Amino acid sequence: THLGTPGLVAEDDAKGHGGAGARNVRGLPDDLEFNPGGLAVVWAEENSRDSIFAAMQRRETYGTSGTRPIVRFFGGWGLEKDLCKSEDFASKGYAQGVPMGGDLPKRSKKDGDPRFAVWALQDPGTDGAPGTPLQRIQVVKGGVEDGEIKEKVIDVAGGKNRASVDPTTCEPTVDGASQLCSVWRDRDFEPYQNAFYYARVVENPTCRWSQHLCVDAGVDCKDPTTITPGFEACCRADHQPIIQERAWTSPIWYKP
């Protein structure tokens, strides 16, 4: 952004982007349509220019809406069903398949449906701002039908907790998982159709950056006297006080 602050992603410490960090701002520092930044993640062997560029070229990357969960995603014809129980999840993922961003190997006559293994660990956070537990992992399958891209979302792990957050205090309920894992088989696989698959990891609900500031300012939309100058947007009809941070991987591609 114009602020020149990559990594400025904390919802509870939003500095503003559209206003480019204008000084002496009264109320919310930005328009509701703007949000703190996201992050790009690269699975490189080491923190060096060559390794990072090689990882980018093989597309072994994922994005997040700003938090820092750890995500692994593999696909293949022979992934073990109980891969989630293995202490060598990543090593076996590489040995038995391809990672995010890769192309499924050529399918032989003896191969059945593809399997996809996804594992996620919640953002550890900091002492002052602990990470948010995970709610679910989804696999998104896509392809082209009748000239249009079609996608199907499948819940493969988690999703049973009823976690919520109180928008009047931004205090979350204590529920969710510190890590989730699943090996999913595409039983609707069509060997003669192109397809792509990517994983999406969704955290429990939390307050949006604007709601944190509205709460700190003591705004109660039911009481007009609490809506001080600069905080009118807290009570706009299009204000969305609750969000769910997430991560999404590069796809794994299948070509007949």
Salt bridges, closest charged atoms under 4 A:
ASP13 OD1 - LYS15 NZ 3.28
GLU45 OE2 - ARG58 NH2 3.39
GLU60 OE1 - ARG58 NE 2.76
GLU60 OE2 - ARG72 NH1 3.92
GLU80 OE1 - LYS92 NZ 3.66
ASP103 OD2 - ARG59 NH2 3.61
ASP113 OD2 - ARG185 NE 3.21
GLU148 OE1 - LYS150 NZ 3.45
ASP155 OD2 - ARG136 NH1 2.78
ASP186 OD2 - LYS141 NZ 2.83
ASP188 OD2 - LYS152 NZ 3.26
ASP238 OD2 - ARG236 NH2 2.73
